Amino acid sequence: MLIRGETPVGVFSTEEEAYEAGIKQFAELPFLIARVEEGEPPHPAGLELLRQMGFLARAGMSDEDIDRFLETVYEDRSHQHPREVDPR
């Protein structure tokens, strides 16, 4: 699936087809290619991540900057593990 911002643009048989369509339609503007498979709907946190990435792209951040930003954010949270709570 080809996505620009938060808007799905089209569904393609291969990632290469989606990439070519993205280049033709958006030239140098950022776009996202997402693999769509049958199964459970995405977790809300994953959808929120896609929204954040779209916002950052619209704000003018490069793909590399977005990747670094997300790595930093999620590395900072990696120490947060669910704790078991004794209900007694």
C-alpha positions in Angstrom: 0.0 0.0 0.0 1.2 3.5 -0.9 0.6 6.1 1.8 1.2 9.9 1.7 0.8 11.5 5.1 -2.2 9.8 6.6 -3.9 9.1 3.3 -3.8 5.7 1.5 -3.0 6.4 -2.1 -3.2 3.0 -3.7 -2.7 -0.8 -3.3 -0.1 -2.6 -5.5 0.9 -6.2 -6.0 4.6 -5.6 -5.1 6.6 -3.1 -3.2 8.5 -2.2 -6.4 5.2 -1.2 -8.1 4.2 0.9 -5.0 7.7 2.6 -5.1 7.5 3.4 -8.8 4.0 4.9 -8.3 5.2 6.9 -5.3 8.1 8.4 -7.3 5.8 9.2 -10.2 3.2 10.9 -8.0 5.2 12.6 -5.4 8.7 13.0 -6.9 10.9 14.2 -4.0 8.1 14.3 -1.3 8.2 11.6 1.4 5.7 8.7 1.2 5.3 5.4 2.9 5.0 1.9 1.5 3.3 -0.5 3.9 2.9 -4.3 3.5 -0.8 -5.3 3.9 -1.5 -8.8 4.9 -4.6 -10.6 6.0 -4.9 -11.1 9.7 -5.7 -9.2 12.9 -6.1 -5.4 12.6 -3.0 -3.4 13.6 -2.5 -2.6 17.2 -3.5 1.0 18.0 0.1 1.8 19.0 1.2 0.9 15.5 -1.4 3.2 14.0 -0.3 6.0 16.3 3.3 5.4 15.2 2.2 5.8 11.5 0.4 9.0 12.4 3.5 10.3 14.1 5.7 9.4 11.1 3.3 11.2 8.8 3.3 14.3 11.0 7.1 14.4 11.1 7.3 14.0 7.3 4.8 16.8 6.7 7.0 18.9 9.1 9.9 18.5 6.7 12.0 15.9 8.5 13.9 13.5 6.2 13.4 9.8 6.4 16.8 9.4 8.1 15.9 12.0 10.7 12.6 10.3 11.3 14.3 7.0 11.8 16.8 8.5 14.2 14.0 10.2 16.1 11.9 7.1 16.5 15.0 5.0 17.5 15.7 7.5 20.2 12.1 7.6 21.5 11.8 3.8 21.6 15.2 3.2 23.0 14.3 5.6 25.8 11.2 3.5 26.5 13.0 0.1 26.2 13.7 0.1 30.0 9.9 0.2 30.7 8.8 -3.4 31.1 5.4 -4.4 32.4 5.6 -5.3 36.1 3.6 -8.2 37.6 1.4 -7.0 40.4 0.3 -9.3 43.2 -3.5 -8.6 43.5 -3.5 -9.8 47.2 
